[in-house]
């Protein structure tokens, strides 16, 4: 891990397209600004971890989950045909 010290208004560059700027420090909280390409997804760590966990949970569908989903779809299709 690279550890850097920065003062308010100072920046860090990551590659050619990402700039991180310290905007302010107040009561132990640091405000940062991130300038990055719009197609780059940026998340707070805790949100990213939740997304990863939900994706992992969704990928663990069991055979009975799939069978239940197929049954529900068949029922909906039967109701539409009537």
N, CA, C and O atoms as a DFTB+ gen file, in Angstrom:
328 C
 N C O
     1  1       0.850      -1.170       0.000
     2  2       0.000       0.000       0.000
     3  2       0.898       1.237       0.000
     4  3       1.838       1.342       0.789
     5  1       0.593       2.154      -0.888
     6  2       1.306       3.423      -0.933
     7  2       0.623       4.389       0.029
     8  3      -0.597       4.548      -0.021
     9  1       1.379       5.025       0.890
    10  2       0.830       5.982       1.851
    11  2       1.418       7.343       1.540
    12  3       2.637       7.510       1.499
    13  1       0.535       8.329       1.318
    14  2       0.952       9.687       0.991
    15  2       0.321      10.673       1.952
    16  3      -0.785      10.451       2.443
    17  1       1.014      11.745       2.216
    18  2       0.438      12.845       2.996
    19  2       0.109      13.969       2.023
    20  3       0.915      14.295       1.152
    21  1      -1.069      14.560       2.167
    22  2      -1.500      15.655       1.315
    23  2      -2.163      16.711       2.175
    24  3      -2.781      16.390       3.190
    25  1      -2.043      17.941       1.785
    26  2      -2.718      19.052       2.449
    27  2      -3.937      19.439       1.622
    28  3      -4.078      19.013       0.476
    29  1      -4.814      20.244       2.204
    30  2      -6.003      20.710       1.495
    31  2      -5.575      21.377       0.186
    32  3      -4.619      22.151       0.140
    33  1      -6.314      21.050      -0.870
    34  2      -6.088      21.537      -2.239
    35  2      -4.965      20.797      -2.965
    36  3      -4.758      21.044      -4.154
    37  1      -4.239      19.910      -2.309
    38  2      -3.216      19.132      -2.995
    39  2      -3.858      17.909      -3.642
    40  3      -4.916      17.444      -3.216
    41  1      -3.200      17.401      -4.672
    42  2      -3.778      16.328      -5.471
    43  2      -2.859      15.113      -5.541
    44  3      -1.670      15.173      -5.227
    45  1      -3.465      14.017      -5.965
    46  2      -2.753      12.782      -6.279
    47  2      -3.211      12.387      -7.675
    48  3      -4.408      12.425      -7.963
    49  1      -2.297      12.015      -8.530
    50  2      -2.622      11.545      -9.880
    51  2      -2.480      10.031      -9.932
    52  3      -1.523       9.466      -9.403
    53  1      -3.433       9.391     -10.570
    54  2      -3.366       7.954     -10.830
    55  2      -3.444       7.791     -12.341
    56  3      -4.488       8.021     -12.950
    57  1      -2.350       7.401     -12.923
    58  2      -2.294       7.308     -14.379
    59  2      -2.494       8.679     -15.012
    60  3      -2.217       9.709     -14.397
    61  1      -2.979       8.673     -16.249
    62  2      -3.195       9.931     -16.969
    63  2      -4.592      10.501     -16.767
    64  3      -4.829      11.671     -17.068
    65  1      -5.523       9.692     -16.260
    66  2      -6.920      10.117     -16.301
    67  2      -7.622      10.240     -14.949
    68  3      -8.811      10.559     -14.913
    69  1      -6.929       9.998     -13.844
    70  2      -7.586      10.067     -12.537
    71  2      -6.821      11.026     -11.632
    72  3      -5.606      10.922     -11.464
    73  1      -7.574      11.968     -11.054
    74  2      -7.007      12.907     -10.093
    75  2      -7.838      12.859      -8.827
    76  3      -9.067      12.918      -8.876
    77  1      -7.163      12.752      -7.690
    78  2      -7.822      12.788      -6.393
    79  2      -7.328      14.038      -5.679
    80  3      -6.123      14.252      -5.547
    81  1      -8.270      14.865      -5.219
    82  2      -7.913      16.139      -4.598
    83  2      -8.490      16.211      -3.191
    84  3      -9.662      15.897      -2.981
    85  1      -7.676      16.621      -2.230
    86  2      -8.149      16.837      -0.862
    87  2      -8.884      18.179      -0.849
    88  3      -8.280      19.227      -1.080
    89  1     -10.189      18.137      -0.578
    90  2     -11.000      19.350      -0.585
    91  2     -11.071      20.022       0.774
    92  3     -11.163      21.246       0.867
    93  1     -11.028      19.222       1.819
    94  2     -11.111      19.798       3.150
    95  2     -10.955      18.747       4.225
    96  3     -11.125      17.552       3.988
    97  1     -10.629      19.219       5.407
    98  2     -10.504      18.355       6.579
    99  2     -11.231      19.062       7.713
   100  3     -10.917      20.205       8.043
   101  1     -12.218      18.368       8.317
   102  2     -13.003      18.979       9.382
   103  2     -13.380      17.922      10.400
   104  3     -14.022      16.928      10.059
   105  1     -12.989      18.129      11.636
   106  2     -13.321      17.227      12.743
   107  2     -13.000      15.770      12.416
   108  3     -13.824      14.882      12.629
   109  1     -11.809      15.537      11.904
   110  2     -11.366      14.174      11.636
   111  2     -11.926      13.558      10.369
   112  3     -11.674      12.385      10.095
   113  1     -12.674      14.314       9.596
   114  2     -13.246      13.795       8.364
   115  2     -12.588      14.485       7.175
   116  3     -12.460      15.709       7.149
   117  1     -12.178      13.702       6.209
   118  2     -11.506      14.227       5.029
   119  2     -12.482      14.208       3.854
   120  3     -13.100      13.183       3.567
   121  1     -12.615      15.344       3.179
   122  2     -13.438      15.417       1.970
   123  2     -12.494      15.367       0.775
   124  3     -11.537      16.135       0.685
   125  1     -12.786      14.446      -0.139
   126  2     -11.960      14.328      -1.331
   127  2     -12.832      14.477      -2.570
   128  3     -14.028      14.188      -2.552
   129  1     -12.206      14.932      -3.634
   130  2     -12.852      14.986      -4.937
   131  2     -12.110      14.058      -5.875
   132  3     -10.884      13.962      -5.829
   133  1     -12.856      13.378      -6.722
   134  2     -12.243      12.447      -7.665
   135  2     -12.642      12.857      -9.072
   136  3     -13.829      12.927      -9.393
   137  1     -11.660      13.125      -9.901
   138  2     -11.894      13.434     -11.305
   139  2     -11.421      12.220     -12.092
   140  3     -10.230      11.912     -12.127
   141  1     -12.383      11.527     -12.731
   142  2     -12.072      10.290     -13.444
   143  2     -12.995      10.173     -14.648
   144  3     -14.024      10.848     -14.701
   145  1     -12.651       9.338     -15.606
   146  2     -13.531       9.135     -16.762
   147  2     -14.923       8.686     -16.311
   148  3     -15.065       7.944     -15.339
   149  1     -15.940       9.147     -17.032
   150  2     -17.324       8.842     -16.651
   151  2     -17.639       7.347     -16.691
   152  3     -18.518       6.886     -15.962
   153  1     -16.940       6.587     -17.524
   154  2     -17.220       5.153     -17.614
   155  2     -16.555       4.338     -16.503
   156  3     -16.752       3.126     -16.419
   157  1     -15.776       4.995     -15.660
   158  2     -15.125       4.319     -14.540
   159  2     -16.060       4.355     -13.334
   160  3     -16.450       5.429     -12.878
   161  1     -16.412       3.191     -12.828
   162  2     -17.294       3.116     -11.669
   163  2     -16.485       3.354     -10.403
   164  3     -15.439       2.739     -10.194
   165  1     -16.987       4.258      -9.558
   166  2     -16.311       4.577      -8.305
   167  2     -17.315       4.382      -7.171
   168  3     -18.394       4.973      -7.184
   169  1     -16.958       3.557      -6.196
   170  2     -17.839       3.261      -5.074
   171  2     -17.089       3.463      -3.765
   172  3     -15.870       3.303      -3.706
   173  1     -17.830       3.818      -2.711
   174  2     -17.265       3.721      -1.368
   175  2     -17.056       2.235      -1.103
   176  3     -17.819       1.403      -1.592
   177  1     -16.041       1.904      -0.342
   178  2     -15.662       0.516      -0.103
   179  2     -16.819      -0.320       0.446
   180  3     -17.043      -1.443      -0.007
   181  1     -17.551       0.220       1.418
   182  2     -18.637      -0.564       2.020
   183  2     -19.754      -0.854       1.015
   184  3     -20.374      -1.915       1.081
   185  1     -20.018       0.063       0.095
   186  2     -21.035      -0.161      -0.933
   187  2     -20.538      -1.213      -1.926
   188  3     -21.295      -2.093      -2.335
   189  1     -19.279      -1.118      -2.307
   190  2     -18.693      -2.095      -3.233
   191  2     -18.773      -3.505      -2.650
   192  3     -19.097      -4.456      -3.363
   193  1     -18.478      -3.641      -1.357
   194  2     -18.541      -4.952      -0.711
   195  2     -19.967      -5.499      -0.708
   196  3     -20.168      -6.696      -0.914
   197  1     -20.961      -4.633      -0.475
   198  2     -22.363      -5.074      -0.524
   199  2     -22.743      -5.558      -1.921
   200  3     -23.419      -6.576      -2.066
   201  1     -22.315      -4.838      -2.933
   202  2     -22.609      -5.229      -4.318
   203  2     -21.987      -6.591      -4.613
   204  3     -22.637      -7.458      -5.197
   205  1     -20.738      -6.780      -4.212
   206  2     -20.060      -8.056      -4.443
   207  2     -20.781      -9.199      -3.736
   208  3     -20.938     -10.279      -4.305
   209  1     -21.225      -8.966      -2.491
   210  2     -21.925     -10.005      -1.739
   211  2     -23.264     -10.342      -2.388
   212  3     -23.624     -11.514      -2.490
   213  1     -24.000      -9.328      -2.826
   214  2     -25.288      -9.580      -3.477
   215  2     -25.097     -10.336      -4.782
   216  3     -25.891     -11.219      -5.107
   217  1     -24.055     -10.002      -5.534
   218  2     -23.772     -10.731      -6.774
   219  2     -23.431     -12.186      -6.478
   220  3     -23.878     -13.087      -7.188
   221  1     -22.645     -12.419      -5.436
   222  2     -22.281     -13.790      -5.061
   223  2     -23.516     -14.568      -4.613
   224  3     -23.684     -15.734      -4.969
   225  1     -24.377     -13.920      -3.834
   226  2     -25.602     -14.581      -3.372
   227  2     -26.512     -14.924      -4.552
   228  3     -27.108     -16.001      -4.589
   229  1     -26.615     -14.016      -5.504
   230  2     -27.483     -14.239      -6.665
   231  2     -26.954     -15.384      -7.530
   232  3     -27.732     -16.081      -8.182
   233  1     -25.654     -15.576      -7.537
   234  2     -25.049     -16.632      -8.349
   235  2     -25.222     -18.013      -7.725
   236  3     -24.917     -19.020      -8.364
   237  1     -25.703     -18.073      -6.497
   238  2     -25.835     -19.349      -5.789
   239  2     -27.246     -19.933      -5.913
   240  3     -27.719     -20.600      -4.993
   241  1     -27.906     -19.695      -7.017
   242  2     -29.261     -20.230      -7.194
   243  2     -29.232     -21.754      -7.163
   244  3     -28.395     -22.383      -7.810
   245  1     -30.153     -22.339      -6.405
   246  2     -30.229     -23.797      -6.327
   247  2     -31.174     -24.314      -7.398
   248  3     -31.900     -23.541      -8.023
   249  1     -31.161     -25.617      -7.604
   250  2     -32.065     -26.226      -8.584
   251  2     -33.516     -25.942      -8.205
   252  3     -34.346     -25.700      -9.082
   253  1     -33.830     -25.967      -6.919
   254  2     -35.217     -25.723      -6.514
   255  2     -35.597     -24.256      -6.754
   256  3     -36.751     -23.964      -7.068
   257  1     -34.630     -23.324      -6.609
   258  2     -34.900     -21.914      -6.926
   259  2     -35.253     -21.780      -8.399
   260  3     -36.214     -21.100      -8.757
   261  1     -34.474     -22.429      -9.247
   262  2     -34.710     -22.357     -10.687
   263  2     -36.039     -23.027     -11.027
   264  3     -36.810     -22.498     -11.827
   265  1     -36.308     -24.172     -10.433
   266  2     -37.563     -24.872     -10.697
   267  2     -38.760     -24.025     -10.266
   268  3     -39.770     -23.983     -10.968
   269  1     -38.658     -23.363      -9.140
   270  2     -39.737     -22.486      -8.679
   271  2     -39.945     -21.328      -9.642
   272  3     -41.083     -20.968      -9.943
   273  1     -38.870     -20.748     -10.122
   274  2     -38.976     -19.635     -11.061
   275  2     -39.617     -20.088     -12.369
   276  3     -40.450     -19.375     -12.929
   277  1     -39.238     -21.262     -12.858
   278  2     -39.822     -21.800     -14.087
   279  2     -41.307     -22.043     -13.883
   280  3     -42.111     -21.727     -14.760
   281  1     -41.682     -22.595     -12.747
   282  2     -43.100     -22.856     -12.449
   283  2     -43.902     -21.561     -12.426
   284  3     -45.007     -21.505     -12.966
   285  1     -43.357     -20.527     -11.807
   286  2     -44.060     -19.235     -11.757
   287  2     -44.217     -18.652     -13.162
   288  3     -45.270     -18.106     -13.491
   289  1     -43.186     -18.764     -13.983
   290  2     -43.281     -18.266     -15.363
   291  2     -44.330     -19.030     -16.156
   292  3     -45.087     -18.431     -16.920
   293  1     -44.381     -20.341     -15.981
   294  2     -45.383     -21.148     -16.675
   295  2     -46.790     -20.723     -16.266
   296  3     -47.682     -20.626     -17.109
   297  1     -46.991     -20.471     -14.968
   298  2     -48.301     -20.034     -14.494
   299  2     -48.689     -18.700     -15.092
   300  3     -49.840     -18.518     -15.488
   301  1     -47.755     -17.758     -15.169
   302  2     -48.042     -16.448     -15.761
   303  2     -48.373     -16.581     -17.236
   304  3     -49.277     -15.912     -17.735
   305  1     -47.646     -17.442     -17.935
   306  2     -47.900     -17.637     -19.365
   307  2     -49.274     -18.264     -19.582
   308  3     -49.974     -17.909     -20.530
   309  1     -49.666     -19.201     -18.706
   310  2     -50.982     -19.835     -18.819
   311  2     -52.093     -18.814     -18.597
   312  3     -53.111     -18.854     -19.287
   313  1     -51.913     -17.901     -17.646
   314  2     -52.927     -16.880     -17.353
   315  2     -53.053     -15.895     -18.503
   316  3     -54.155     -15.418     -18.776
   317  1     -51.971     -15.577     -19.180
   318  2     -52.007     -14.653     -20.308
   319  2     -52.722     -15.266     -21.499
   320  3     -53.376     -14.562     -22.269
   321  1     -52.597     -16.578     -21.650
   322  2     -53.205     -17.275     -22.786
   323  2     -54.705     -17.452     -22.652
   324  3     -55.365     -17.809     -23.628
   325  1     -55.261     -17.215     -21.483
   326  2     -56.703     -17.433     -21.255
   327  2     -57.511     -16.209     -21.581
   328  3     -58.734     -16.223     -21.446
